[in-house]
Amino acid sequence: MLKRLVKNALPSSAVAAVNHWRMRERLHKLWGKAAAAAPAYQRLQMLMASAISIVLLIFLLRAVDWEEAIRIFRSGISVTSLLWFLLVTLGIAVGYAVRWRLLLDGKIGYGTSLMASLLGLGANMFLPARGGDLLRVHYSRVVATVPYADALGRLLIEKMVDLVTIISVGIFSLVLLSHTLNSEYRNVLLVIMFGAIVGIFLSAVLVRYFGDRLVPILRPVFGLLRLRDFFDRHIIYFIRNCAQSLSLSVTIVPAVLTLVLWLSVYALAYIFVARFVGVALSYQESLFVLFAGGLGLMIPAAPSGVGTFHASVVSAFVLLGRSPSEGLLLATAVHFLFFVVYVVPAALILGHWRLNRLAPR
């Protein structure tokens, strides 16, 4: 009773200040608990991912003839193909930069978008769980002042476009390889991939047209965590931003650009790397291997898909009736060359960015 009388006697601004202070204290305690639990969770996640990679690498080392792979590599090194590969990787980075700028509705300049894309591509090679994409979002926020909610919402659209593109490339490669692959395997893969595209489409429709109905479902959950204010200020805006972004006007041009990138420069990158190490690879085979490698990168594993990517590429070669040694050689070369090409500029950009932020003004 006394507390209610005091509260009624205080000005509304004072009551609001007290409530705000209490909310900050609650958030501080929750964030403290989350920060204490995060390292243990991250260690467990990294341990499981590393275990998956190690198991797959051990399997590959036992299943593949390394002597044959070394013999193929020594007999067919092509420096010209390496130079073409470097040119193609530049085209990939430029394509990613243009797509990121399109997704952000031109809120970021071409130069900044290229730096952010190179930073993301390089960081993805050594950060777990595709952490380079989040670093790209953070760079866009700091350098170009793009709100986190907008950037994260468009990143979600980008990942959905990537997934649909990977599956579409796989379907196209299966059609081109209709006389090469086993018909039973091909039909099963086609059914699975068409089903995946339908599932992605239905999920997009659900978020696009029923996103507002998720708000009353999620608000009590955040209320139990005493984060309702955070939910009302940020999460609701993020959900609505994602719902608005899932429209043809936003996704059609980036989707077409992504498909063109995969059917052209990405496929050429695999072909040039194959020629560099002495492996013959046709265009339709490169699309199938590209599809398999893309799926392998989605499996939780050590940074840059060590083990899962290699196993996926080797599996693609086996399905094509090719030598597993060729598949492992190509996977290793692709992984290593992409790592070198993108990590070096990403490290330079990150170092320059950090120095500029730490420099006295």
N, C-alpha and C positions, 0 to 999 in steps of 0.2 A: 504493500500500500504506500509506504513512504517512498519507495523507488518510483512508483507511478506518479506521485505528487511532484517529486523532483523533476521527473522527465517532462511533466506538463508545464512546469514553471520555467524550464529552460527554453531559449529561443530555438526555432526549428533548425537554424544553421548549426547551433551547438550540438543538437541531437544528431544531425547528419554527420558532423565531424567525429562524434563518438562512435557512431555505427561504422563509419569508414575506417577508423582506427582499429576497431574490433575485427573487421573484415581483413585488414592487412595482417593482423596478428594471426588469424586463422590460416590465411594463405601462407604466411611465413612458416608456420608449424608444419603444414602439409607439404610444402616444398622441401623443408628440411628432412622429413621422413622419406620423401621420394628420392631426394639426393643421396640419402644414406643407403637406400635399397637399390639405386641405379647401378653402382659399380658391381654388385654381386650379380644382378641380372645380366649386365653386359658381359661379365666374365663367363657366365654360363652360356650365353648366346654364342660368344666367340669360341668357346670350347666345343660346343656342338657343331658349329660350322666348320671348325678346323678338323674335327673328327670325320665329318663327311668327306672333306677334301682328301684327308690322309688315306681313308679306306679306298676311295676311288683311284688315287694315285698308285697305291700298292697293287690294286687289281690290274691297272694298266701296265705297270712294270712287269707283272707276271704273265699277262696275256699277249703282250706285243713283243715282236722280235726287234730288239733295239739294234742289233747288228745290221738287219735289213734297212732300217730307217737311216742309220749312219751311212750305209752304202749309197742309198738313193740321194742323200744330201750331198755327198762328196762328188757324185757324178753329174750333178746338174745345177750348180750355182749360177745365177744370172744377175749381174749387177744392174743391167738395164731395167729389169723388172722391178728391182728395188727402188730405182729412181722414179719409175711410174707409180709405185705404191706410195711414195712420199707425196707426190702430187695429188693422188687420189685422197689421201688422208686430209690434206688441206681442204679439198672440196667438201669432205664430210664435215669438218669443223665449220666452214662457211655456211653450209646447209643447216646445221644445227643452230647457228647464230641467227640466221634469217627466220627460222621456225620459232625460236624463243621470242624474238621481237614481235612476230605476228601474234603469238599467243598472248603477249602482254599488251596488245593493241597499240603498239608504237610508243609505249611509255618509256622505253629504253633505246638509246642510240645504237647504231650498227657496231661501232667500235666497242662500246661497253658490252653489248650482247656477245660479240666475238670473244672478248676476254672472259666473260662469265661462262661461255660454252667450253672454251679451252680449259678453264679451271675445273669445270664439272667433269669433262671427259678424262682429264688426267687424274683427278681425285678419285673417280670411280675405279681406277686401276689399283688403288691401294687402300681405300676405305671400305669397310664392310657395309653390307646392306645398301649398296648404291648411294653411299653418303655424299658422293660428289654432286648429286642432284640437289641435295639440301644446301651444300656449300654454294652452289650456283644461285639458289634462292636468296641466301644470306648476302651474297655479293651484290645481287640486284637490289636488295633492300638498302644496303649501306651506300652503294655508289650512286644508284639511280632513284633512291627513295621510293621504290615500289612497295606498297604495303604487303606484309607477310601473308595476309589472308588472300589477297589477289594472286600473289606469286604461287602460293601453295595450291590454290584452286586450279590455276592453269597448269601447274606441274602434274596434278592428278589427271587432267585432260590429256596431257602429253603422254603419260604412261599408258592410258587407255588406248590412245592412238597407236602407240608403239606395239602394244599387244595385238591389236587388230591387224596391224601391218605385218607382224611376224607370222600370224596365222594365214593371212592372205598370200604372203610370199610362199609359205609352205604348200598351200593349195595349188598355186600356180606352178610350183616346181613339180608337184605330183602329176599334174596334167601333162607337163612337158616330158616327164619320165615314165609315161604310161607303159612304154614297151621295155623299160629297163627294170623297174621294181616288180617284185612279186605282187600279183593282182590282189591277193588276200590282204597282205600288209597295207597296200595302197588304199583299198576300200575301207579298212578299219580306221586308218589315219584320216581319211576324208570325212567319215562320219563323226569322228571325235572333233575335228577342227570346225566343221560346220556347226556342231552342237555348241562349241565354245563361243563362236561368233554370235549365235542366237542368245546365249547366256549373257554375254557382254552387252548386247543391244537391250535386252530386257532390264538389266541392271541400270543402264543409262536412262532408260525411260522411267524407271522407278525413282531415281534421284531427280530427274528433270521435272516430273509432273507431281511427285508426291513428296518432295523434299520438305515442304512445310509441315507435313504430318509427322516427320521424324522429330521435330522440335519438342512437342509435348511428351514424346516418349523418352527423349534423352534428358530433358530438364530435371525430372526427379532423380535420375542417376547422378547428375552433377550436384543436385541438392544434397544427396546423402554424403557426398564428398566435401560438402560445404564450399562448392565452387560455382554456385549458381550465378553470382555476379560475373565471374569469368566467362561462363557459358553465354549469358545474355549479351556480353560485350563483344565476344570474339567468335564463339562457335556458331552461333546463329548466323552471323554475317558470313562465315566460311561456308556453311551449308547452302545458304541462298546464293552465294557467289558461284559455287559449283553447279547449282541447278541452272543458273543463268548462262554459265559457260557451256553447258551441254546443249548447244544449238548448232544448226548447220552453218550459220553465219560465222561462228567462232571456230568450228572444227574442220570445215571442209577444206580450206586452203592449206592449213598445216598437215592435214591427213594426206592430201594429194602430194604435197612436198615430201613427206616422209616416205610414201610409197615409191616416189621417183628416186629418192636417195637410196633406198634398199635395192631397187631393181637396177640401178646404174652404178654409182660409186662404191657402194658396199660390196656388191657382187664383183666388181672389178678389183677391189682391194684383195679379196680372197683369191681371185685368179692370178694376180701379180705375185702374191706371196707364194702361191703354189708353184708358179714358174721359177721363182727365186730359189726354192729348195729342190727343184727338179721333179715336181709332182704334176702330172697332166690333169687338168681340171677344166671341163667344159662349162659353158654358161649355165645350163640347166642344173648341172651337178653343183655348181657354186651356190645356186639359190637354195638347193636342198640342204647343203652343208650350213649355209648361213641361217636357215630356219632352225636347224637342229642346235647350232651354237647359241642362237638367241634364246631358245627354250632352256638350254643348260645354264645360262646366266641368271635365270629366274629362280633356280634352286638355291636355297640358303647354303652358303659355303664360305670358304675363306675369301678375302678380298680379291676382286676381279675374276671370280669364278674358277679359281685354281682347282683342278680335279673334275668338277662338274662340266665345265666347258670342254675339256679335253675328252672326257668320256662321251659327251654328246656328239662331238665331231667324229670320233672313232666309230660310234654306233651308226652314224650316217654313212660312213664309208663301208661298213659291213653290210648295211641294207642295200647299198649300191653294188654290192658284189666286188668291192675293191679291197686291197690289202689294209688291215688294221695299222700296219707300220706307216703307210702313207698318211692315214688319218691322224695318227699321233704326231707325225712330223709336221704336218700342216697346222694342227692345233697349237703345237708348241711355238712354231714360227709366227703364227698370227698373234698369239698372246704376247710373245716377247717384243715383236716389232711395234704393235699398238702401244704397249707399255712404254717403250723408249720414246716413240714419237709424241705421245701426249703427256707423259709425266714430266718431261724436261720443261716444256713451256709452262705447264701448270705450276711447277715449283718456282719458276722465275716470276710468274704473275703473282703468286701468293706471297713470295718474299718481298716484291716491290710494293704490293698493297699493304702488307703489314708494316713495312718501314715507313711508308707515307702516313699511316695512322699513328705510329709511335713518334714520328718526328715532331719537335716542338713547333707550335704555331706562332 
